[in-house]
Amino acid sequence: MDITGKSNPNIKTLRALYNDKKYRYECGEYVVEGVTAVKDLSEENVKRVFIREDEWENLKGLFPSVPTYCVRKEIFDGVADTKTPSGIIAVAKMPRPKAVFGETVLLLCGVSDAGNVGSLIRTAAARGVETVICAGTADPYSPKTVRAGMGGHNYVNIVTSSDASEALKLIPEYKIAVLDMYGISIYGYRKVGKTAIALGNEAHGVPQEIKSRADIKIALPMKQGTVESLNVACAGTAALYLLN
C-alpha cells in the first residue's frame, strides 16, 4: 500500500503518535523507529509498519501479517524524529502493566530527561530487573525515550504513576533503597528481599516523600575534589550492577 501524500489518514495518525502523549495513551500505541529496534519487536505487538520507498525491497517482509505501507521519501523523512532516518517506523501496542513486579523494582521519581529514562529502562532490561515504575517522569513511550531504550521496552514491565505517593502505594511490601549522595557507601550494603531502588530528578534528586519512606540511603563513592555528582542514568546503571 503506497502513501504519496501528507494528508493520508495513516500519516496524520502517525504524526499524532509522535507528538501527542495524550493521544498515545488513548490509542494504547507508540512509535518505534529504526531497523534494529523494529526488528526486536514481536509481530503480535506490531499494529502497522511504514517503510520509506528506497528501503521497501529490503524491509517489506519483516512482519508478513501486519499492514505495511510504502511511503514516499520526503513524507517519511518529514514524519520521522531522527535526523537521518533508517527507513522504517513501526506502530506498536503498549503492553498492559503486569501486577507482579518481581524481586527488584527500579523506581524513577521525576526523571525529566527522556534519554535518561530510556537508558535506565535499557539497563534494567540488561540486568534482568522485571519492573520499572515511572513516577512523574518523562513519558516512557515518547519516541526519544523508546530510541534510548534500544529495545529494553520489550523486556521490562513498565508501570506509570503520576507522582511519588501513587508509586509508593504500588509497592507497600518493598524495601526502599534511595540513591543519595549523603547515604552510606554502596559497597557496604547488601540487598536482601524485595527492594525498590529509587532514583530522582536530575536537578533536585529523590523527593522528600520517598526519602522519608526509605529503608536505606546509599551513595556511589566519588573521589574528593572532582565532580559533584553523576548523571542519573550513569548512577542508576552503576547501582543496578552493584546491587541487583
HULINTA-V93837 format. One record per run of one state. SS is the DSSP state (~ for helix, > for strand, _ for the rest). FROM is the first residue (numbers start at 0). LEN is the number of residues. If there is no record, write none. Layout:
ss=[SS & SS]
from=[FROM & FROM]
len=[LEN & LEN]
This chain:
ss=[_ & > & _ & ~ & _ & ~ & _ & > & _ & ~ & _ & ~ & > & ~ & _ & > & _ & ~ & _ & > & _ & > & _ & ~ & _ & > & _ & ~ & _ & ~ & _ & > & _ & ~ & _ & > & ~ & _ & > & _ & > & _ & > & _ & ~ & _ & > & _ & ~ & _]
from=[0 & 1 & 3 & 8 & 19 & 20 & 27 & 28 & 33 & 34 & 39 & 42 & 45 & 52 & 59 & 66 & 71 & 72 & 79 & 87 & 93 & 103 & 109 & 113 & 127 & 130 & 135 & 142 & 149 & 151 & 154 & 156 & 161 & 163 & 170 & 174 & 185 & 188 & 194 & 199 & 200 & 201 & 204 & 205 & 207 & 213 & 215 & 219 & 231 & 243]
len=[1 & 2 & 5 & 11 & 1 & 7 & 1 & 5 & 1 & 5 & 3 & 3 & 7 & 7 & 7 & 5 & 1 & 7 & 8 & 6 & 10 & 6 & 4 & 14 & 3 & 5 & 7 & 7 & 2 & 3 & 2 & 5 & 2 & 7 & 4 & 11 & 3 & 6 & 5 & 1 & 1 & 3 & 1 & 2 & 6 & 2 & 4 & 12 & 12 & 1]
